[in-house]
């Protein structure tokens, strides 16, 4: 992707990550403040794979480069990708109508549980339930779900087994 004729907004979250904080809110604030046609250049110390799914749901594509252990991710919107993404999400959400979708992420290594959950979200419409069988309570997921318009609750069934219920907010 050629970014020469685009306004590139740079966001380096390495210090925030190194301090132990989750930079998701910082990233979403930046995304919400950039203008249509702008490119968000995210700089991070690791590849933020779950973020790709969140950004795709918001209509963004990305290119990724690893330069000497520093990840440079460029998030951009094609001229129609945002409306197409919303259309695809609406079509997917309308197909289930009050059903329960179950996924089992127990035994998967991070970030795979989060990626699998985020990739399943477009299948959840109003009145539907995503039931996730997880080996722990996914605390890092809650802010991401909230920002995307979902709510979740977790129930500890036994040690190492949680049922996480995710629904789309009305």
N, C-alpha and C positions, 0 to 999 in steps of 0.2 A: 504494500500500500504506500502510495506516495503522499507524504505529509507536508511537502514543501509549501503548498498553497493553503494550508490549514493553520488555524491558531492552535498551538499545542500548549496545554496547561500541564505543568509538571507537578507531581506529588510524590515526594520521597517519604515513605513510611518506615524506613529502617530503624530510626531512633525510637519510634513508638513501639515497634515490635520488640526491639532490644530491651525496652523498659518493662516488657511483660504485658503490655496492653494489646488489645485486639483493635486494629486500625479500621475495622469495618465502618463504623460511624463516620470517621474522618473521610474515608473513601466515598461513601454515599453522599456526604455533604458536598464534596468536590463535584461529584457527578451531577447533583441537583443544581449546582451553581454554574456549570459550564453552559455555553450557548450552543444552539443547534449548529452542527457543522464543526464544532471544536473537537479536538482530540485530547483525551486524558492520557498522559504519560506517567504511569505508575512505576515507581522504583522500589524494589523490595529485595530482601535477602534470601527469599525462597519463592518458588513458583506458587502463586495463590490459586490452585486449581479449582476449589469450590467457588471462587469469585467469578470464574468464567461463566458458570451456569447462571448465577444471579444477574450478571451483566447481560447475558444473552436474553434473559427474560425481560430486561429493560430495553432491549432492542440494539444492543451493542455487539459488534464483532471485535476481534482482537488479533494482534500479532505479538509474538513474544520473542525476545532475544535474551540469551544469557551471556553476559560479558564479564569474564573473570569472576564468576560466582555472584554477580549482581544481576538481578532479573529486571528487565525493562519490558513493560507490557503497555502496549498502545491500544486503548479502547476508542473505537470510532463507530459512527452510525453511517450506514449507506443511506442514500436519500430516502428510500422507502422501507428500510429494515425495521424501524420502530413500529410502523403501522402494521406491517406484515407479521411481526412477532406478536403484537396484541391480537391480531385476527386469529393466528394459529392458536394462541393460548385460549381465546374465547371458544373456539371450536372444540378444543380438547376438553375444556372444563364442562361444556354442555353435554358431553356424551355420557357421563356417568349418572347424573341425577339421583342423589341420595344413596349411592353405593359406598361400600368400604373397599379401599385399595390397601392391600397388605404387602409390606416388604420386610425382609429379614436382613439386617446389616450386621448381625452378630458375627464375630470372627473376621470382619474386614478391618484392614489397617487404615489409619487416618491417611489421607482425607477421604477415602472411599465412602464411608458411611454418609458423610455430609453431601458428597457429590451425588450419590444415589438418591438421597432424600430430595435435594434441590432439583434433580432431573425429573423426579416423579411429580413435583408440585403442579405442573400445568395440567395434570389429569384430575386435579381436585377442584370441583366446582362448589357452588353454594349448596350446602346440605350434604356434601360428601365428606368422608373421613379417610384420612391417610393414617393407617395403623402401622407403626414401625416397631419391629422387634429389635431391640438394641441391647448391647452388653453394658451400657452405662447411660446415665442421663446426659443428653447432648447439650450442655450449658452454652457452648459457643454458638449453637444453632439458633437460639431463641431470638436474639437481636436481628438476625438475618430474616427470620420468618416474620417478625413484627414489621420490619421495613417493607417486606414484600406483600403484606396484607393477610398474613396467616396468624393463627394463634395455636399454641401447643401446651399440652400438659403431659407430665410423665408420671407413671405409676411404677414403683419398685415392686416387682413380683417376687423375686428372690435375689440373692447376692449374684451380681453379674447378669441380671436379666430385667430389663425395663420395657414397659409398653408405653410408647409415645404416641399420643393422639394429636393429629394436626388437622385443623379445619380452616377453611377460608372465612375471613371476617365478612359479616353481612355488609 
